[in-house]
Amino acid sequence: MAIPVVWIYWIFSLTVVTYVSAFIINRYREYGFAALVAFYTIYLTASQIVAARLIEFDLGFYTFFAPAAVFLYPFLSQAIDMINEVYGERKTHIAIIIAFITQVLFVIFIFMTNSLSPAPFFAYEDAWQGIFSQSIRIIIASWLSFLVFQNLDAYVFAWLKRKYPKQVFLRSASSDVISLTFDSLIFVVLAFYGVAPVVPLIIGQIVAKNLIGLLDTPWFIWYKRYLEDNPVTDRQ
């Protein structure tokens, strides 16, 4: 049975970022935080864009529909865990604030450019406006759910690391499941309550996000072991 192309892209991108992040931290620790925040921010920006595309999510025994961004949300949790593991909870919350500010700017830039008149020969104006003209309600729901689920992830991860320092899988998987579940609940209710059936949307997002979130846990374990096997050094 052929592997769906989406999983090839998913595995390749997660592998590259995990290795590059660990290498930079090991080789140039002073640049590691900046590198991880950069990856974290591009994940977040990309998820805001691809969330506009609804996809069919086929588990083999059950099919449901969800935003395409469900493939990227676990990347966010993975990146924030990678920051938390090396730089601690305080810097993790700082990374969340930085990423949030970039998303506010992103939306402002979209609104700014959408206010301009399109060229008469630009044939994709309707499609462009359809994708990038999000309602204020959805934007606010997205921002609030992001702030809650990412800060919750950071707190739970740090707490589990202090409580069970040897249990790498536990702190990564548990923080992801808890935060991604809260994200689905908060976002769907705030964005679609009263205008769409929220229960099916919540179930679809929770199942998809947590399934993919658990699948990326081995990469975090690899990241942790790489850093343990290659003690951090500061080389110029």
PyMOL commands that set and color helices and strands:
alter all, ss='L'
color gray80, all
select helices_A, chain A and resi 5-27+29-50+68-71+73-114+125-132+136-163+168-192+198-215+217-229
alter helices_A, ss='H'
color red, helices_A
select strands_A, chain A and resi 54-58+63-67
alter strands_A, ss='S'
color yellow, strands_A
deselect
rebuild
show_as cartoon
